Amino acid sequence: MNRFPRIFAALFMSSAMAIMNFAVAEESESSVVEDKIRTLVPNAKTIAVSETPIEGILQVQINSDIVYVSNDGQYLLQGQIMDIDTRVNITDQAKSGIRQGLLAELNREEQISFEPEQSKYDLLVFTDIDCGYCRKLHNQIKEYNEEGITIHYMAFPRAGVGSDSYDKFVSVWCADDQQEAMTLAKNGGDPEPQKCPNPIADQYELGREVGVTGTPALLTSDGTLIPGYMPPAQLRQRIESMVTLAE
């Protein structure tokens, strides 16, 4: 009698049980970690637990933030994980994916855009009317366009909703010629005070959600955040190098 089919069946059942036990263990670890995080941030809208390349450490997305937790839920770590061999920043990759999701359904009609005739790259720029480096960036808007970069402005009045910078942005948004009003304001002028339905407060909150802490904050189409001012030619080179790495 041929015993090999029975042996293979036993081996298969053993492997299947091992896989099931591993999956149950993983699910249990995730549940423990999620429960612990819920005690810290009970009002969090999103808590998502996933693996990392480091044994015993899980990645936890809390709304749009990334933290790391030991798989027993005992220790929480804040910081970044980088693969030294590949130079890949695993934390940034995770955050870029979150930002992509948050920005996926943005309405281009609610952005003040400066476009070249032939656009190669689209860049979302969270900006403050009164920020010095934001003004420097805008004063070179023609040069950015010459590099093939389209600038789509989003509002991020650093002093918050209701501040003077916020009110100026509302006036820019409500102007008949938004580009002209933006340029006037960026040059230190005061646009004609106006009120109208506007997305300024929503854009400010979105900026905070995607991790903007200062201005200008530049976001590429893949969700990569480039904080701070960068000269036009250098910015184009940075974007091109990112595209090359992605390929």
Contacts in CASP RR format, 6 or more apart in sequence:
PFRMAT RR
TARGET T0000
AUTHOR 0000-0000-0000
METHOD contacts of the structure
MODEL  1
MNRFPRIFAALFMSSAMAIMNFAVAEESESSVVEDKIRTLVPNAKTIAVS
ETPIEGILQVQINSDIVYVSNDGQYLLQGQIMDIDTRVNITDQAKSGIRQ
GLLAELNREEQISFEPEQSKYDLLVFTDIDCGYCRKLHNQIKEYNEEGIT
IHYMAFPRAGVGSDSYDKFVSVWCADDQQEAMTLAKNGGDPEPQKCPNPI
ADQYELGREVGVTGTPALLTSDGTLIPGYMPPAQLRQRIESMVTLAE
26 51 0 8 1.000
29 58 0 8 1.000
29 71 0 8 1.000
29 72 0 8 1.000
30 49 0 8 1.000
30 58 0 8 1.000
32 71 0 8 1.000
32 72 0 8 1.000
32 73 0 8 1.000
33 49 0 8 1.000
33 58 0 8 1.000
33 60 0 8 1.000
33 69 0 8 1.000
33 71 0 8 1.000
33 73 0 8 1.000
34 47 0 8 1.000
34 49 0 8 1.000
34 60 0 8 1.000
36 69 0 8 1.000
36 73 0 8 1.000
37 44 0 8 1.000
37 47 0 8 1.000
37 60 0 8 1.000
37 62 0 8 1.000
37 69 0 8 1.000
38 44 0 8 1.000
38 47 0 8 1.000
40 76 0 8 1.000
41 47 0 8 1.000
41 62 0 8 1.000
44 62 0 8 1.000
44 63 0 8 1.000
45 63 0 8 1.000
46 61 0 8 1.000
46 62 0 8 1.000
46 63 0 8 1.000
47 60 0 8 1.000
47 61 0 8 1.000
47 62 0 8 1.000
48 60 0 8 1.000
48 61 0 8 1.000
49 58 0 8 1.000
49 59 0 8 1.000
49 60 0 8 1.000
49 69 0 8 1.000
50 58 0 8 1.000
50 59 0 8 1.000
50 60 0 8 1.000
50 61 0 8 1.000
51 58 0 8 1.000
51 59 0 8 1.000
52 58 0 8 1.000
52 59 0 8 1.000
52 68 0 8 1.000
52 81 0 8 1.000
52 90 0 8 1.000
53 81 0 8 1.000
53 83 0 8 1.000
53 90 0 8 1.000
54 81 0 8 1.000
56 70 0 8 1.000
56 71 0 8 1.000
57 68 0 8 1.000
57 69 0 8 1.000
57 70 0 8 1.000
57 71 0 8 1.000
57 77 0 8 1.000
58 68 0 8 1.000
58 69 0 8 1.000
58 70 0 8 1.000
58 71 0 8 1.000
59 66 0 8 1.000
59 67 0 8 1.000
59 68 0 8 1.000
59 94 0 8 1.000
60 66 0 8 1.000
60 67 0 8 1.000
60 68 0 8 1.000
60 69 0 8 1.000
61 94 0 8 1.000
61 98 0 8 1.000
63 209 0 8 1.000
64 95 0 8 1.000
64 98 0 8 1.000
64 99 0 8 1.000
64 102 0 8 1.000
64 209 0 8 1.000
64 210 0 8 1.000
64 211 0 8 1.000
66 91 0 8 1.000
66 94 0 8 1.000
66 95 0 8 1.000
66 98 0 8 1.000
67 76 0 8 1.000
67 77 0 8 1.000
67 78 0 8 1.000
67 79 0 8 1.000
68 76 0 8 1.000
68 77 0 8 1.000
68 78 0 8 1.000
68 79 0 8 1.000
68 81 0 8 1.000
69 75 0 8 1.000
69 76 0 8 1.000
69 77 0 8 1.000
79 91 0 8 1.000
80 89 0 8 1.000
80 90 0 8 1.000
80 91 0 8 1.000
80 92 0 8 1.000
81 89 0 8 1.000
81 90 0 8 1.000
81 91 0 8 1.000
82 88 0 8 1.000
82 89 0 8 1.000
82 90 0 8 1.000
82 91 0 8 1.000
83 90 0 8 1.000
92 224 0 8 1.000
95 211 0 8 1.000
95 225 0 8 1.000
96 222 0 8 1.000
96 223 0 8 1.000
96 224 0 8 1.000
96 225 0 8 1.000
97 223 0 8 1.000
98 210 0 8 1.000
99 210 0 8 1.000
99 211 0 8 1.000
99 219 0 8 1.000
99 223 0 8 1.000
99 224 0 8 1.000
99 225 0 8 1.000
100 222 0 8 1.000
100 223 0 8 1.000
102 206 0 8 1.000
102 209 0 8 1.000
102 210 0 8 1.000
103 124 0 8 1.000
103 206 0 8 1.000
103 210 0 8 1.000
103 219 0 8 1.000
103 223 0 8 1.000
106 124 0 8 1.000
107 199 0 8 1.000
108 152 0 8 1.000
110 199 0 8 1.000
110 203 0 8 1.000
111 124 0 8 1.000
111 152 0 8 1.000
111 153 0 8 1.000
111 154 0 8 1.000
112 152 0 8 1.000
112 153 0 8 1.000
112 172 0 8 1.000
112 173 0 8 1.000
112 178 0 8 1.000
112 179 0 8 1.000
112 182 0 8 1.000
113 150 0 8 1.000
113 151 0 8 1.000
113 152 0 8 1.000
113 153 0 8 1.000
114 141 0 8 1.000
114 144 0 8 1.000
114 145 0 8 1.000
114 150 0 8 1.000
114 151 0 8 1.000
114 153 0 8 1.000
114 179 0 8 1.000
115 145 0 8 1.000
115 150 0 8 1.000
115 151 0 8 1.000
116 145 0 8 1.000
116 146 0 8 1.000
116 148 0 8 1.000
116 149 0 8 1.000
116 150 0 8 1.000
118 148 0 8 1.000
119 148 0 8 1.000
119 149 0 8 1.000
119 150 0 8 1.000
120 148 0 8 1.000
120 149 0 8 1.000
121 148 0 8 1.000
121 149 0 8 1.000
121 150 0 8 1.000
121 220 0 8 1.000
121 221 0 8 1.000
121 236 0 8 1.000
121 239 0 8 1.000
122 149 0 8 1.000
122 150 0 8 1.000
122 152 0 8 1.000
122 221 0 8 1.000
123 144 0 8 1.000
123 149 0 8 1.000
123 150 0 8 1.000
123 151 0 8 1.000
123 152 0 8 1.000
123 218 0 8 1.000
123 219 0 8 1.000
123 220 0 8 1.000
123 235 0 8 1.000
123 239 0 8 1.000
124 152 0 8 1.000
124 154 0 8 1.000
124 218 0 8 1.000
124 219 0 8 1.000
124 220 0 8 1.000
125 137 0 8 1.000
125 151 0 8 1.000
125 152 0 8 1.000
125 153 0 8 1.000
125 154 0 8 1.000
125 216 0 8 1.000
125 217 0 8 1.000
125 218 0 8 1.000
125 219 0 8 1.000
126 154 0 8 1.000
126 155 0 8 1.000
126 156 0 8 1.000
126 203 0 8 1.000
126 207 0 8 1.000
126 212 0 8 1.000
126 214 0 8 1.000
126 215 0 8 1.000
126 216 0 8 1.000
126 217 0 8 1.000
126 219 0 8 1.000
127 134 0 8 1.000
127 137 0 8 1.000
127 138 0 8 1.000
127 153 0 8 1.000
127 154 0 8 1.000
127 155 0 8 1.000
127 156 0 8 1.000
127 215 0 8 1.000
127 216 0 8 1.000
128 134 0 8 1.000
128 156 0 8 1.000
128 157 0 8 1.000
128 158 0 8 1.000
128 165 0 8 1.000
128 214 0 8 1.000
128 215 0 8 1.000
128 216 0 8 1.000
129 157 0 8 1.000
129 165 0 8 1.000
129 168 0 8 1.000
129 169 0 8 1.000
129 172 0 8 1.000
129 185 0 8 1.000
129 186 0 8 1.000
130 164 0 8 1.000
130 165 0 8 1.000
130 168 0 8 1.000
131 158 0 8 1.000
131 214 0 8 1.000
131 215 0 8 1.000
131 216 0 8 1.000
133 215 0 8 1.000
133 216 0 8 1.000
133 228 0 8 1.000
133 229 0 8 1.000
134 186 0 8 1.000
134 215 0 8 1.000
134 216 0 8 1.000
134 229 0 8 1.000
135 186 0 8 1.000
135 187 0 8 1.000
135 188 0 8 1.000
136 229 0 8 1.000
137 144 0 8 1.000
137 151 0 8 1.000
137 216 0 8 1.000
137 229 0 8 1.000
138 182 0 8 1.000
138 183 0 8 1.000
138 186 0 8 1.000
139 186 0 8 1.000
139 187 0 8 1.000
140 231 0 8 1.000
140 232 0 8 1.000
141 151 0 8 1.000
143 232 0 8 1.000
143 233 0 8 1.000
144 151 0 8 1.000
144 232 0 8 1.000
144 235 0 8 1.000
145 151 0 8 1.000
146 232 0 8 1.000
147 232 0 8 1.000
147 233 0 8 1.000
147 235 0 8 1.000
147 236 0 8 1.000
148 236 0 8 1.000
149 232 0 8 1.000
149 235 0 8 1.000
149 236 0 8 1.000
149 239 0 8 1.000
153 182 0 8 1.000
154 203 0 8 1.000
154 206 0 8 1.000
154 207 0 8 1.000
155 166 0 8 1.000
155 169 0 8 1.000
155 173 0 8 1.000
155 199 0 8 1.000
155 200 0 8 1.000
155 203 0 8 1.000
155 204 0 8 1.000
156 203 0 8 1.000
156 204 0 8 1.000
156 207 0 8 1.000
156 212 0 8 1.000
156 214 0 8 1.000
156 215 0 8 1.000
156 217 0 8 1.000
157 163 0 8 1.000
157 165 0 8 1.000
157 166 0 8 1.000
157 168 0 8 1.000
157 169 0 8 1.000
157 200 0 8 1.000
157 204 0 8 1.000
158 165 0 8 1.000
158 214 0 8 1.000
158 215 0 8 1.000
159 165 0 8 1.000
159 166 0 8 1.000
160 166 0 8 1.000
160 204 0 8 1.000
161 200 0 8 1.000
161 201 0 8 1.000
161 204 0 8 1.000
166 200 0 8 1.000
166 201 0 8 1.000
166 204 0 8 1.000
167 193 0 8 1.000
168 185 0 8 1.000
168 190 0 8 1.000
168 191 0 8 1.000
169 185 0 8 1.000
169 200 0 8 1.000
170 194 0 8 1.000
170 195 0 8 1.000
170 196 0 8 1.000
170 198 0 8 1.000
170 200 0 8 1.000
171 181 0 8 1.000
171 185 0 8 1.000
171 191 0 8 1.000
171 192 0 8 1.000
171 193 0 8 1.000
171 194 0 8 1.000
172 178 0 8 1.000
172 181 0 8 1.000
172 182 0 8 1.000
172 185 0 8 1.000
172 191 0 8 1.000
173 196 0 8 1.000
173 198 0 8 1.000
173 199 0 8 1.000
173 200 0 8 1.000
174 194 0 8 1.000
174 195 0 8 1.000
174 196 0 8 1.000
174 198 0 8 1.000
175 181 0 8 1.000
175 191 0 8 1.000
175 192 0 8 1.000
175 194 0 8 1.000
181 191 0 8 1.000
181 192 0 8 1.000
184 190 0 8 1.000
184 191 0 8 1.000
185 191 0 8 1.000
207 217 0 8 1.000
210 219 0 8 1.000
210 225 0 8 1.000
211 217 0 8 1.000
211 225 0 8 1.000
212 225 0 8 1.000
213 227 0 8 1.000
214 227 0 8 1.000
214 228 0 8 1.000
215 228 0 8 1.000
216 228 0 8 1.000
216 229 0 8 1.000
217 225 0 8 1.000
217 226 0 8 1.000
217 227 0 8 1.000
217 228 0 8 1.000
218 225 0 8 1.000
218 226 0 8 1.000
218 227 0 8 1.000
218 228 0 8 1.000
218 230 0 8 1.000
218 235 0 8 1.000
219 225 0 8 1.000
219 226 0 8 1.000
220 226 0 8 1.000
220 239 0 8 1.000
220 242 0 8 1.000
222 242 0 8 1.000
222 246 0 8 1.000
224 242 0 8 1.000
226 235 0 8 1.000
226 238 0 8 1.000
230 238 0 8 1.000
END
